[in-house]
Every structure is written in C-alpha cells, then in structure tokens.
Amino acid sequence: MTPATAVVGAHAPPSWPLTVAVTLGRDFEIQRGPNLKVLLDGAITAKLGQDTRVSGQIRLVRGKLDVQGKSFEITAGTATFVG
C-alpha cells in the first residue's frame, strides 16, 4: 500500500497587488474600557504588494481619554495617509 496525500483547504494565492478600501460610517466609535472613547469618520485605501501603500484620511470627530486620573476631551484630529 502507498500512503495517500490530501491537500485540505488549498486555495490559489491572491492576485497581487491586493487593494483594500475601508470607509468608516458616521457613527464609527472606538471604546476601550472607561478610559478611551472616540468617534471617527473617513476612508482609507491600502494597496498591498511588494510595496504597501496607504492613502486617505481618518478624522477624529470627538472623544474622551482618561490617563492616570486626568480626563482629556478630544475636540478634533486628523490622520492623513499619503502613501
């Protein structure tokens, strides 16, 4: 008898480059326990390949951050990706 060989869950490799687009809704919220709560919106696109590139913008609409007993109100912020 010869041993049998089986390939389970084999898939073709993804086509490169791969593009992933993410759009945050108007009420996208990140919360981590009682210490962090922020409301975000925006959109980014990531192109994955030999070189990874990210473009777009995420806006921090408002939020609250507590650090070592001190509370900070976040009124606005922007992260811009130009890759």
C-alpha positions in Angstrom: 0.0 0.0 0.0 1.1 3.5 -0.7 0.3 6.4 1.6 -2.4 8.8 0.3 -1.7 12.5 0.1 -4.5 15.0 0.6 -4.5 18.8 0.4 -7.1 20.3 2.7 -8.3 23.8 2.2 -5.9 24.6 -0.7 -6.6 27.9 -2.4 -4.9 29.7 -5.2 -2.7 32.6 -4.0 -4.3 36.0 -4.1 -3.6 38.2 -7.1 -1.1 40.9 -6.3 -1.3 43.8 -5.7 -4.4 43.5 -3.5 -6.4 46.6 -2.8 -8.4 47.0 0.4 -10.8 50.0 0.8 -12.3 50.9 4.2 -14.9 53.5 4.7 -15.9 54.4 8.3 -19.6 55.3 8.9 -20.6 58.5 10.5 -21.1 56.8 13.9 -17.9 54.7 14.0 -16.8 54.6 17.6 -13.8 53.0 19.4 -14.1 52.4 23.1 -11.6 50.7 25.4 -13.0 50.3 28.8 -13.8 53.5 30.7 -10.5 55.2 29.7 -11.0 55.8 25.9 -13.9 56.6 23.7 -13.5 58.3 20.3 -15.8 59.0 17.4 -14.2 58.7 13.9 -15.1 59.0 10.3 -13.2 58.9 7.0 -11.9 56.4 4.5 -8.6 54.8 3.6 -7.3 52.6 0.8 -4.4 50.1 1.2 -2.6 48.6 -1.7 -0.7 45.5 -0.6 2.0 44.1 -2.8 5.8 44.3 -2.9 5.4 47.9 -1.6 2.4 48.6 0.7 0.8 52.0 0.2 -2.0 53.6 2.3 -3.9 56.7 1.2 -6.9 58.5 2.6 -7.9 60.3 5.8 -9.4 59.4 9.1 -10.9 62.2 11.1 -11.3 62.2 14.9 -14.7 63.9 15.4 -14.6 64.0 19.2 -13.6 61.8 22.2 -12.5 61.4 25.7 -9.3 60.0 27.1 -8.5 59.3 30.8 -4.9 58.9 31.8 -3.8 58.4 35.4 -6.8 60.1 36.8 -6.8 63.0 34.4 -9.5 63.4 31.9 -8.9 64.9 28.4 -11.6 66.0 26.0 -10.6 65.5 22.3 -12.3 68.1 20.1 -10.8 67.2 16.7 -7.9 65.5 15.0 -6.9 64.1 11.6 -4.6 61.3 10.3 -3.7 61.7 6.7 -2.1 58.8 4.7 -0.3 59.8 1.5 1.4 56.6 0.6 
